[in-house]
Amino acid sequence: MIYQEAITCNPFQENAYFVWDDAGNGIVIDPGCYTYEERKEMQDFIESKGIKLHYILNTHAHIDHVLGVAYFQQTYKIPFCLHPFDKPLLDDAINRAQVYGFPHFQAAEVDRWLVNDEQIQVGEMNFKVLFVPGHAPGHVAFYEASMGWVFGGDVLFKRSIGRTDFPLCNHADLVNSIKTQLYTLPGETNVFPGHGPSTTISAEKISNPFVKA
């Protein structure tokens, strides 16, 4: 059996996800924890579930999604994985941290660059890396087919889509990513986004006002 749990953190209300199996093998997706209290909550959760983390998988490198990456690298001695096209955003994270009021932000170095369509096996879990640019140039989603789960970051939300008014965003690319990479998944697939509640592919194909199937 595979399990997932979201912990919402930082002023942007970003969803960080833990995914793990019965043996305790796990990964963390987009750790946006910044304060001591947020990090303690995550540490307590990991210990309570007996999770042994193997990877930090990031959908993209906007500041609200990388605030806790260095903490996880240092605390759990696990590799940080990111798509290479998001390196410019990661390199600018220190500047963004100052702008948005995170003076104690620690920058992180990438340990493993993600490859489009690669499969990441961790215990019982197998995540396919879907390349879904638009909100960020190197944005990816992580699809776990056996559970019908996709961890989509800031691409597709419940009745909404990711913003494209930031530097290096592209609205046409975002729409294309949703239509070709996400809307082609089975309708019952659960979408776990970077902000807000979960949804399903079928619900968004019917009701999303921004991208119709």
C-alpha positions in Angstrom: 0.0 0.0 0.0 1.1 3.6 -0.7 0.1 6.6 1.3 0.3 10.3 0.9 -0.2 13.3 3.2 0.0 17.0 2.6 1.3 19.5 5.1 0.5 23.1 4.2 3.2 25.7 5.1 4.6 29.2 4.7 2.6 32.4 4.0 1.8 31.2 0.4 -0.1 28.2 1.8 2.1 25.8 -0.2 1.3 22.1 -0.1 4.3 19.9 0.7 3.6 16.2 0.2 5.0 13.1 1.8 4.5 9.8 -0.1 5.5 6.5 1.5 4.9 2.7 1.4 4.2 0.0 4.0 8.0 -0.5 4.4 8.4 3.1 5.3 10.2 4.1 2.0 9.3 7.6 1.2 9.9 10.9 -0.6 9.0 14.5 0.1 7.7 16.7 -2.7 8.2 20.5 -2.7 9.2 21.1 1.0 8.2 24.7 1.6 8.7 24.7 5.3 10.5 27.8 6.6 9.8 28.4 10.3 11.0 26.2 13.2 7.4 25.2 13.9 6.8 24.1 10.3 9.9 22.0 10.2 9.2 20.5 13.6 5.7 19.5 12.4 7.2 17.8 9.4 9.9 16.1 11.5 7.3 14.8 14.0 5.1 13.5 11.1 8.0 11.6 9.6 8.9 10.0 12.9 5.3 9.2 13.7 4.9 7.3 10.4 8.3 5.7 10.5 9.2 7.1 7.1 12.7 6.7 5.7 13.1 9.5 3.1 15.0 8.8 -0.1 14.5 11.9 -2.3 13.5 15.5 -2.3 11.5 15.8 -5.5 10.6 19.3 -6.6 8.1 20.2 -9.2 9.7 23.6 -9.7 11.9 26.1 -8.0 9.7 29.1 -7.1 10.6 30.3 -3.6 7.5 29.0 -1.8 8.4 25.5 -3.0 12.1 25.4 -2.1 12.1 27.1 1.4 12.8 23.8 3.2 15.0 22.0 0.6 18.3 22.8 2.3 16.8 21.8 5.7 15.8 18.4 4.3 19.2 17.9 2.6 21.1 18.6 5.7 18.8 16.8 8.2 18.0 13.6 6.3 21.1 13.5 4.0 19.0 12.9 0.9 19.4 14.2 -2.7 17.5 17.2 -4.1 16.0 16.5 -7.6 15.0 19.3 -10.0 14.6 19.7 -13.8 17.6 21.5 -15.3 15.4 24.1 -17.0 14.5 25.5 -13.6 18.1 26.3 -12.7 17.6 30.0 -13.4 14.8 30.1 -10.8 16.8 28.2 -8.3 19.8 30.6 -8.8 17.5 33.6 -8.2 15.9 32.1 -5.1 18.0 34.1 -2.7 16.9 37.3 -4.3 13.3 36.2 -4.2 13.6 35.2 -0.5 14.7 38.8 0.3 11.8 40.3 -1.7 9.2 38.1 0.0 10.6 38.4 3.5 12.5 35.2 4.1 15.8 36.6 5.4 17.0 33.2 6.8 16.5 31.3 3.6 19.3 28.8 2.8 20.1 28.1 -0.8 20.3 24.4 -2.0 22.4 22.7 -4.6 20.8 20.2 -6.9 22.1 16.6 -6.5 20.2 15.0 -9.4 18.8 16.6 -12.5 15.4 15.2 -13.6 14.9 13.8 -17.1 11.6 14.0 -19.0 9.6 10.8 -18.8 12.1 9.1 -16.5 10.8 6.6 -13.8 11.9 7.1 -10.2 11.5 3.9 -8.2 11.3 4.1 -4.4 10.1 1.0 -2.7 6.6 0.1 -4.0 6.3 3.6 -5.6 7.1 4.5 -9.2 6.9 8.1 -10.2 7.0 9.1 -13.9 8.4 12.6 -14.5 6.0 14.5 -16.7 7.4 17.7 -18.3 4.8 20.4 -17.8 6.3 23.8 -18.4 4.4 27.1 -18.4 4.2 28.2 -14.8 8.0 27.6 -14.7 10.3 26.7 -17.5 11.4 23.4 -15.9 8.1 22.5 -14.2 7.4 18.8 -13.8 4.7 16.7 -12.3 5.1 13.3 -10.6 2.7 10.6 -11.7 2.2 7.4 -9.6 0.1 5.3 -12.0 -0.6 2.4 -9.6 -2.5 4.7 -7.2 -3.8 7.1 -9.9 -2.1 10.1 -8.3 -0.3 13.0 -9.9 1.5 15.6 -7.9 1.2 18.5 -10.2 2.8 21.5 -8.4 1.4 24.8 -9.7 0.1 23.7 -13.1 -3.5 22.6 -12.6 -5.6 23.5 -9.6 -9.2 22.8 -8.6 -11.1 25.0 -11.2 -8.0 27.0 -11.8 -4.5 26.9 -13.4 -1.1 28.2 -12.5 -0.1 31.8 -12.8 1.8 32.9 -15.9 2.6 36.5 -15.0 6.0 35.8 -13.4 9.3 36.0 -15.2 10.0 32.9 -17.4 6.3 31.9 -17.4 4.5 31.1 -20.7 0.7 30.9 -20.8 0.6 29.0 -24.1 3.1 26.4 -22.8 1.0 26.0 -19.6 -2.2 25.3 -21.6 -0.4 22.9 -23.8 1.1 21.1 -20.8 -2.3 20.6 -19.2 -3.9 19.4 -22.5 -1.1 17.0 -23.6 0.3 15.8 -20.3 -2.4 16.0 -17.6 -5.7 15.8 -19.5 -4.4 12.6 -21.2 -4.2 10.8 -17.9 -7.1 8.6 -16.8 -10.1 10.6 -15.7 -10.1 9.2 -12.2 -6.5 10.4 -11.6 -6.3 12.4 -8.4 -4.5 15.7 -8.8 -2.6 16.9 -5.7 -1.6 20.5 -6.4 0.9 22.9 -4.9 -1.8 25.0 -3.4 -5.4 24.4 -2.4 -7.6 21.2 -2.4 -7.1 18.2 -4.6 -9.2 17.5 -7.6 -9.5 14.9 -10.4 -8.6 15.0 -14.1 -12.2 14.3 -15.1 -13.6 17.1 -12.9 -11.2 19.6 -14.4 -11.8 18.5 -18.0 -15.5 19.2 -17.4 -15.4 22.2 -15.1 -12.1 24.1 -15.3 -13.0 27.5 -16.8 -9.5 28.2 -18.1 -8.6 25.0 -20.0 -11.3 22.8 -21.5 -10.6 19.3 -22.8 
